[in-house]
Amino acid sequence: MSYNLLKGKRGIIFGALDERSIAWRTALRCHAEGAELILTNAPVAMRMGEINKLAEILNAPVIPCDVSSNEDVTNLITKSMEHFGGGVDFILHSIGMSINVRKGKHYTEIDYGFNAKSLDISAISLHRVLATAMKMDAINDWGSVVALSYIAAQRVFPDYNEMADAKALLESVGRSFGYHYGVKKHVRVNTISQSPVLTTAGSGVKGFDGFVEYAEKMSPLGNASADDCANYIVMMFSDMTRMVTMQNLFHDGGFSFTGVTEAVINKM
Ligand SMILES: NC(=O)c1ccc[n+]([C@@H]2O[C@H](COP(=O)([O-])OP(=O)(O)OC[C@H]3O[C@@H](n4cnc5c(N)ncnc54)[C@H](O)[C@@H]3O)[C@@H](O)[C@H]2O)c1
């Protein structure tokens, strides 16, 4: 069902790797709600070729961008403005990468070079995108930027490793930049803290299946799916949420405020 919530709006979607990606599901929903899109991902992700399938469905250009490169981000913003003939109304940051997790390093023994790269790609990149957009005046008045986070930013999930620190930093950047962009152009910036979902990034976490099952049993509504998340993001991009900014919004079926559930006790 479509409500034309994004009719006339234009946006950039980072992070659609394959059809399980939260960004992929979101791009489909934004398109169905009337938005015009540009898709982007790291050049290495492009080689897998999946994103072109999505681009065809949405009739959207694909512009490669390694979000840890100033040059790539500037090029993306420049080309997006050329394509649309002006600024964008929304941006989705749906990017996560932990080099230490990839290399099998325990949290207590991380490599700091890898760690700097992980924080740069997963968190500081939000600052880079916002700073570049601000400098180039690329986001229209009352625009909306959303980045995806996880509750490991507030509570300990041991196997989430350095990504917990990355998400805490990401949420902080959202808040801090949200202040400056709000004052300057009424642009709002929020993070959405999403339930676990089986995606490429998600399944990189050790014991992820157990994680998903536990969260399902600990959430009064059950886990929020990628499609549920896409719907929430559409709302955040729409004019229905104009006064919401600098927030970390839990989208997790109630997990974040639940102490225990009968379903978990019954398992004990
Ligand atoms: N899956 C979950 O359980 C879950 C839960 C909460 C939050 N999130 C967050 O949602 C976001 C999207 O993840 P997903 O679960 O859809 O997985 P995904 O693997 O489909 O998406 C992650 C994306 O990050 C991109 N990326 C990695 N390095 C990049 C770089 N240098 N430049 C540009 N892009 C780069 C990847 O190519 C990929 O498209 C991430 O921030 C993730 O941490 C996921």
The ligand as an ORCA input file, in Angstrom:
! r2SCAN-3c Opt
* xyz 0 1
  N      21.244     -6.588     10.519
  C      21.077     -6.233     11.782
  O      20.835     -7.055     12.659
  C      21.183     -4.787     12.167
  C      20.608     -4.352     13.389
  C      20.735     -3.010     13.750
  C      21.417     -2.136     12.916
  N      21.964     -2.588     11.738
  C      22.698     -1.640     10.901
  O      22.023     -1.477      9.679
  C      22.953     -1.007      8.714
  C      22.807     -1.824      7.427
  O      23.208     -3.144      7.637
  P      22.445     -4.410      7.049
  O      22.081     -5.256      8.224
  O      21.401     -4.014      6.096
  O      23.627     -5.214      6.315
  P      24.275     -5.095      4.839
  O      25.514     -5.914      4.926
  O      23.277     -5.445      3.828
  O      24.655     -3.539      4.717
  C      25.876     -2.979      5.154
  C      26.361     -2.104      4.021
  O      27.529     -1.328      4.372
  C      28.228     -1.153      3.142
  N      29.596     -0.688      3.353
  C      30.600     -1.332      4.012
  N      31.745     -0.619      3.907
  C      31.460      0.498      3.180
  C      32.228      1.597      2.731
  N      33.532      1.720      3.020
  N      31.612      2.558      1.989
  C      30.301      2.465      1.676
  N      29.519      1.441      2.085
  C      30.096      0.460      2.818
  C      28.192     -2.575      2.560
  O      28.610     -2.633      1.216
  C      26.744     -2.927      2.770
  O      25.951     -2.536      1.677
  C      24.339     -1.096      9.365
  O      24.682      0.158      9.915
  C      24.083     -2.092     10.485
  O      25.019     -1.987     11.535
  C      21.833     -3.881     11.347
*
